[in-house]
Amino acid sequence: MGERLYRLREELGLSQRAFARKVGISQATVSAVELGKRELSTGQIKMVCGAFMVNEAWLLHGEGEMFQPAKDANEFLEALNQMDAGMRQLTLKIARLILQEQERREGK
């Protein structure tokens, strides 16, 4: 599990400290799991999976994809597929502006 937790954290671009903060566990716990010195508890696994939409089977056993598709993401894609090309482009521009604002607020 330690290697997968490390891969997840790297994929998310988070330090151990930032990852731990977002999940609600200590940085020491993240470090110990990544080094193979301990395992996450069932509750901690649920917290990681919930915080980042991670596939629990992947985190535990390396099975399947790293991330679970979000239900609302599927609904969003269905709505996009019903739009004409011009509206899809406008929606993409708006989404990019929202991401830029989010990054600005987070200080990235």
Solvent accessible surface area in square Angstrom, and as a share of the most:
residue,aa,sasa,rsa
1,M,38,0.17
2,G,9,0.09
3,E,127,0.57
4,R,48,0.17
5,L,0,0.00
6,Y,100,0.38
7,R,115,0.42
8,L,0,0.00
9,R,20,0.07
10,E,89,0.40
11,E,113,0.51
12,L,57,0.28
13,G,65,0.62
14,L,31,0.15
15,S,63,0.41
16,Q,43,0.19
17,R,159,0.58
18,A,25,0.19
19,F,0,0.00
20,A,3,0.03
21,R,167,0.61
22,K,119,0.50
23,V,11,0.06
24,G,58,0.56
25,I,22,0.11
26,S,58,0.37
27,Q,75,0.33
28,A,69,0.53
29,T,15,0.09
30,V,0,0.00
31,S,28,0.18
32,A,21,0.17
33,V,1,0.01
34,E,28,0.13
35,L,119,0.59
36,G,60,0.58
37,K,153,0.65
38,R,95,0.35
39,E,105,0.47
40,L,10,0.05
41,S,56,0.36
42,T,98,0.57
43,G,41,0.40
44,Q,34,0.15
45,I,12,0.06
46,K,109,0.46
47,M,79,0.35
48,V,0,0.00
49,C,16,0.09
50,G,57,0.55
51,A,51,0.39
52,F,27,0.11
53,M,82,0.36
54,V,0,0.00
55,N,33,0.17
56,E,52,0.23
57,A,40,0.31
58,W,11,0.04
59,L,0,0.00
60,L,58,0.29
61,H,119,0.53
62,G,38,0.36
63,E,99,0.45
64,G,62,0.60
65,E,133,0.60
66,M,28,0.12
67,F,70,0.29
68,Q,81,0.36
69,P,105,0.66
70,A,23,0.18
71,K,157,0.67
72,D,100,0.52
73,A,45,0.35
74,N,67,0.34
75,E,91,0.41
76,F,103,0.43
77,L,99,0.49
78,E,108,0.48
79,A,44,0.34
80,L,32,0.16
81,N,117,0.60
82,Q,156,0.69
83,M,57,0.26
84,D,95,0.49
85,A,62,0.48
86,G,50,0.48
87,M,98,0.44
88,R,93,0.34
89,Q,104,0.46
90,L,87,0.43
91,T,26,0.15
92,L,74,0.37
93,K,123,0.52
94,I,84,0.42
95,A,36,0.28
96,R,135,0.49
97,L,115,0.57
98,I,107,0.54
99,L,98,0.49
100,Q,110,0.49
101,E,63,0.28
102,Q,88,0.39
103,E,82,0.37
104,R,158,0.58
105,R,183,0.67
106,E,93,0.42
107,G,67,0.64
108,K,176,0.75
